[in-house]
Amino acid sequence: MKDITNLALFAHVIEAGSFSEAARQLQMPKSTLSRRISDLEEELGVRLINRTTRKLYLTDVGREFLVHCQTVVAAASAAEQVTQFVQEKPRGKVRISSPYAISQSLLAQILPEFMARYPDVSLDLVMTNKPVNLIEEQVDIALRVRAEIEESSLIARELLPSANALFASPELVERLGAPEHPTDLMNWPALSLHYSSGRYLWQFTSATNESLSLSYQPRLITDDMAMLREAARAGQGVVSLPTYLCHEYEELGYIQRVLPAWKLPVGKLHMVYPYRRGLLPAVRVLIDFLLAEMPRAAGIAGIGREIERL
């Protein structure tokens, strides 16, 4: 069996980005750290890292080996902290990745309660609308809205459905006339999230299961759903957004639904995390907390009724 310490040192070097930074963080001589990694490579009979004067590059074998090292280190840490479950005092830092809109509309409601409940757990919330590599970026939990989670190395837990609808300002609807059919939107100004394919389509389904796709050219393209909501409120176009994000604005009369009799695809909000046998207690309690509290924050009962109605 390989020395687990060497595995941990290898993972730490890669996470730190250099031998110098890893040595500083570990408070050990750089020469000693470099020798330990060289010993590991010699013992394995393969090169794990290609070194230059400025940067470290993982070999293909090193990249795969890193995943297993991180799993071993995480399991060892979990075993060391197993008594926390008995004491009910999880501790340590949990790194979360979440899109801006979900962070601002849902996590903002519940994370303060989690922090009060678990004062020894610190949170590092990374707000980004781009997918993150959980292993490479050392993310414990990521929230994603998509139909499927393709990575086999991740566990996906569904948190709640994400119903979508078209929204526009009452002033824009009054000026252009309330549409009765999706084709009535062909000359409307539109707003949209960014899609890497470059194709912008609304996919509609009628009450009689008639399907229709309508292409459009957005006036504004951004990954910030809150900005899209504000642009729609200002009368700059019609936009497809999650209903939970627009509920308050809709009640206040800032925006209204367009073509409410036609359904848009329903997405799903997932929580994903790396597949590991031994998740740290702090990560486990946050997973359980999100599963219990996210539906409440989103008003899941109302969303559920809406999906059935649509």
C-alpha positions, -999 to +999 in steps of 0.1 A: +000+000+000+014+034-010+022+060+017-009+080+022+012+110+032+029+111-002-005+109-019-017+139+002+015+158-006+010+152-043-026+164-042-016+195-021+011+204-046-013+204-075-040+223-056-014+249-045-002+253-081+035+251-074+060+234-051+070+268-036+034+276-026+027+241-013+059+241+007+049+275+022+014+263+031+027+231+046+057+248+063+082+223+050+114+227+029+107+228-009+135+204-015+119+178+009+085+182-008+101+178-043+120+147-032+088+131-017+070+136-050+100+122-070+100+092-046+063+087-053+069+088-091+098+064-088+078+040-067+049+041-092+072+039-122+054+067-140+058+105-143+029+124-127+040+160-132+059+178-160+078+207-144+088+240-160+103+270-144+069+287-141+042+261-140+033+224-132+015+203-158-001+170-149+005+141-173-025+121-184-016+095-158-011+122-132-045+137-139-063+103-133-040+096-103-049+130-087-086+121-086-079+089-066-055+107-043-081+133-035-106+106-028-082+088-004-074+121+013-110+130+017-118+095+031-090+098+056-102+132+067-137+119+071-125+090+092-106+114+114-137+136+119-162+107+124-166+116+160-182+149+149-214+130+141-217+117+176-209+152+190-232+168+164-206+195+158-194+194+122-166+218+114-144+230+086-149+248+053-174+238+026-169+253-009-202+257-029-207+268-065-240+283-076-254+305-104-260+341-095-298+340-096-300+309-074-276+323-049-294+357-047-330+344-047-327+310-028-294+305-010-296+340+004-327+330+023-314+298+039-276+299+043-276+323+072-298+298+090-274+270+083-245+292+096-264+298+128-271+261+132-235+250+125-212+278+139-181+257+134-187+253+096-175+281+073-188+285+038-171+296+006-198+305-019-185+308-055-212+326-076-207+317-113-230+309-142-204+287-158-200+250-151-172+242-127-149+212-125-156+201-089-124+181-086-100+206-102-115+236-085-119+219-051-157+225-050-176+203-025-212+210-038-224+226-070-259+237-079-269+233-115-300+237-136-301+212-164-319+181-177-291+156-171-258+154-152-234+136-176-203+133-154-202+097-140-179+108-112-206+130-097-237+122-076-267+143-086-296+150-062-327+167-075-337+197-053-367+211-071-383+215-105-376+248-122-407+259-142-401+286-168-425+311-184-423+341-207-424+375-190-427+411-202-436+445-188-473+455-189-463+486-209-447+464-236-477+441-237-500+471-240-479+487-267-476+456-289-508+438-280-512+407-259-502+377-281-525+348-285-502+325-304-464+320-302-460+333-338-474+367-326-440+372-309-420+371-341-416+409-342-412+414-304-379+425-289-364+395-270-339+390-241-321+358-234-295+338-214-264+330-233-264+297-252-231+284-266-248+269-297-257+304-308-292+293-316-320+310-297-353+291-296-385+291-276-400+256-274-438+257-268-463+230-260-500+239-261-528+225-239-536+201-268-500+190-269-492+209-301-454+215-302-439+246-318-404+260-319-399+297-325-364+312-332-356+347-321-327+372-321-321+386-286-314+423-280-297+414-248-277+382-241-263+377-206-258+349-180-272+372-153-309+363-149-315+392-125-303+416-152-327+400-177-356+404-152-347+441-148-345+446-186-379+430-190-393+452-163-380+482-182-399+472-212-369+462-233-382+428-244-398+395-236-378+368-217-380+332-205-371+330-168-378+306-139-411+315-123-397+315-087-373+343-098-402+364-111-429+357-085-424+388-065-421+411-095-452+395-110-472+401-078-461+438-077-472+442-113-437+450-126-439+422-152-466+398-164-468+364-181-469+362-219-488+333-235-496+316-202-516+289-219-484+276-237-459+256-217-421+260-218-398+231-209-394+225-172-359+223-159-346+208-127-324+222-101-298+197-091-272+195-064-241+176-075-210+165-055-181+142-061-186+105-056-167+097-024-172+070+002-163+094+030-178+129+027-167+152+055-194+157+081-197+194+073-204+186+037-229+159+047-249+183+069-250+209+042-263+184+017-291+173+041-299+210+048-302+220+012-324+190+004-347+200+032-347+238+029-343+246-008-379+235-017-392+257+011-372+286-001-386+283-036-421+278-025-421+242-039-458+236-032-468+265-054-444+255-081-457+220-080-493+231-085-482+254-113-464+226-132-496+205-130-517+234-142-494+241-171 
